[in-house]
Amino acid sequence: MNSEKIYLKPVHLEAFDLDDAWFQCLNAILEKGHVYTITRGSYEGMKRLEFDFITCRIKEPGHQIIPIMPEGCGIPAPTSMDYINDYLSYLLTGQKTETEDYTYGERLVDAKVKFTERIDGKDMLREMPLHCNQVEEVIKMYKTTGHGTNQATMEIGMPSDIKLVDPPCMRLIDTRIRYGKLHFVIYFRSWDLWGGFPSNLGGLQLVKKYMADEIGVEDGEMIICSKGMHLYDYTWDWAKQRCKKENLKLG
């Protein structure tokens, strides 16, 4: 009987900008990722390649925001600056469609609590606004009470999300001002490395730059972490082509 204990295999990367971070994450997941079949969640039944846990420090996220694709490679670009500029408005407004349970922007700047109220014998779904713009509150906190605080955290998730069919992937944006710069520490419970990572971080970099300008400090680093950063199987060939790898070397 094999009694060898198996432990999680956390990965830490040091990257210069967002392009470098994306490439390093792709390269690392092809070598150290775990393949499994999704039993609940997006693309149920599909295979996914995933880190046990990953952290990545990005020193200059504003230097190169979108991934640079080799000329003539034939790989579809995962995002563009036009898309990221549009995504910025998604992050800074509370607008959502009737089919959306939430948006990141709603949770950041116009969060609402949903509850059921019984009216005339019928259960009616209601929304109660919290009247809290977290982005502006963090800016105000730093400007009025100084930079020496650990309280300037912006939360995306809420307890009731556990009941949603598709709960938020991004859960937390923590902030810190140190050495005259505004830094973001971001946690994703689940994160599509190919399609989500480049657009998510591109948009969040623009948010960070906006907040730094409003506070009157320099734009700083990002530290990102996730226990569910992954590649869906339909992107594996693109990832191998981008990283010039022939096979998966799974950890």
N, C-alpha and C positions, 0 to 999 in steps of 0.2 A: 504494500500500500504506500503510495507516495504521500509523505507527510510534509513536503516542502511548502512553506507558506508563500503565498503570492500577494504582493503589495501593489498599491497604485504606483504609477510611474509618472509623476509630475514632470513637466517640461518648463524650463525658463529660457527665454530668448532676450537678447539685447539688440534693438534695431535703431537705425538712424531716423528714417521717416516712414510714412505709411506704406509707400511702395515696398520698401525694404522689409517692413514687418509682415506684409502679406506674402511676399516671396518666401521669407524664412519660415512662416507658419505652414505654407504649402509643402515646402521641402521637408520639414520636420514631421508633419502628419503622415507623409508617404513612407517615412522610415519607422515611426514610432506609434502610429495609430492602431486602434483596436477595431476590428470589423464585427458588426453585429446586425441583427435584423430588428427593425423598429416594431415594437409590439403595441405602442400607443403614441399618438402624436402625429405630426405632419408626415406624410408619405408612409403611413403604416404599411408594413410588409416589405418595404424597400431596405436594402442594405446600406449601412452608413459606416464610414471610417471616422473614428473619433479619438481625441486625446482623453486620457483619464483626467487630466487637469493641466491647464497651461496658464502661465503668466508671461507677459511680454512688455518690456519697457521700451517706449518709443521716445527718443530724445528730442527730435525736431519734427513733430507731426505735420507742421505747416509747410515744410520744405517741398515735398512732393506728395500731393494728396491722393491722386489716383494712380493705380498700377500702370506701369509702363509695359506695353506688350511689344515684343520683338517684331520688327517690320516684316510683313509677309508670313507670319507664323500660322495664320489661319485660325487662331484661337479667338473666340468671341470675347471682347473686353467685358469685364464684369460690371463696369460702371463708367460714367463720364462726368465731367465737371458740370455740364448742363443738368444732368440728373441730380447731382449732389446739391446744386444751387436750388433746385426745386424741392429737394428733400429738406433743406434748411427751413423752408416755410412750414413743412409738415412738423418739424420739431418745435417750432416756436409759436404755433397756433393750436387752438383746441378744436379745430374743425374735424369732423368725421362724417362718414356716410351712414345711412340707416342700417347697413349690413355690418358695420364695425362695432365691436364691443368696446373698443378703446383705440386710441392712437398714442404713440409716445408723446406727441405734442400735447394732447389733452391731459395726460398724466403730469406733464411738466408744468403747464401754465394754466390749466383750467380743469383740474381733477374733479370728478363727480363720484359720489357713492350711489350705487344702485340698490334699491330695496323693493320689496313687494308689499303693497298696501291693498287691503280688502275693501272694495267699494261696491255697494249694492249687490253683495253676494258674489262679486267677481274679484279675482286677484289681478291687480294692475301693477305693472312694473313702473317704478318711479326713479327719478334721478335727483339727487340733492347736491348742488354745487358746493364745493368746499371754499370757494373764493380765495384760492391760494395760487399765486404765480411763483413757483419755486425758483425759476431763473432770476426774476427780479428781486425776490426775497434774499437770495444768496448775494447778489450784487449789493443790495442795501446793507446786509449784515457786515460785509467786509468794509464798505465805505463809512459806516457809522460807528462800528465798534472795533475796528482794527483787524489785523490779519492773524492774530494769535488765537485761533479757535479751531476746534475739531467738529463743530456743529453744522457746518455748511454742506449738508448732504441733500441731494435731490433723489427722491425715491419714485420709481416707476411702479413697482409691484405693490399690491395690497392683499390682505388675507383672503378676500373673496375670489381672487384670481384662481385659486385651486379648483373652483367649480367650472371654469371656462373650458371650452373645447380647445381653444388656442390661447393659452395664457401668455403674457408678455415674455419675450426672450430676454430683453435687457431689463434688469431689475434695479440697478443702483448706479448713480453717478456721484461719487464722493469728490470733494474738491479740497485743495490745499493751496495756500499762498506761502511760498518759501523761496528765499533768495530773490525776491522781487518778481516772481513769476507765478501765474495761475496754472496749477496742474490738475488733471482729471485722473481719477482712479475709477475704472468702469468694470462692472460685473455683468456678464451674460450667463444665464442658466443654460441656454442652448444657443448655438451660433453657427449659421451657415457660412463657412469660410469662403466659399466661392462667390455666392450671390449677395450675402448680407454684410460681411466684414468690410469690404471696401466702401460701400455706400454709407453704412452706419457710422464708421469712424470718420469718413470724409465730412458728413454732416455734423457730427459732434465736434470735430476740429473747428468748423466755422462757428459753432455755438461758443466754444471755449474762447476763440479769438474775440468774438463780440463781447463776451463777459469781461475778458481781460481789459479790453479797451474802455468799457464802461467803468470798471473799477479803478483804472489808471495804473495797471501793472503790465508787465510783459507777458506774452503768450508762452506757456511752458510745456511740460512733458505730458505724456499719457502713460499710465500703467493699466494694462487690460488683463482681465483674468476670466476664465470660464472652465466649468467642469463638463461642458458639452459642445466645444468647438468641433465642427465636423465637416465632412464632404459627403454628399450623396453620391451614389454609385455612378450616376450619369455624368458626373464631372471628373471622375478619376482619370480618364484618358487625357482630358485637357490639362489637369494638374501635372500628370507625368510628362506631357509634352512641354509644358512651361518650365518644369524643373529639369528637363532632359534626363529623365529616369525611365528605364524600360520596365521595371517591375516594382511592386510594393514590397518594402522590407519592414514587415510589421513587428512592432515591439511587443 
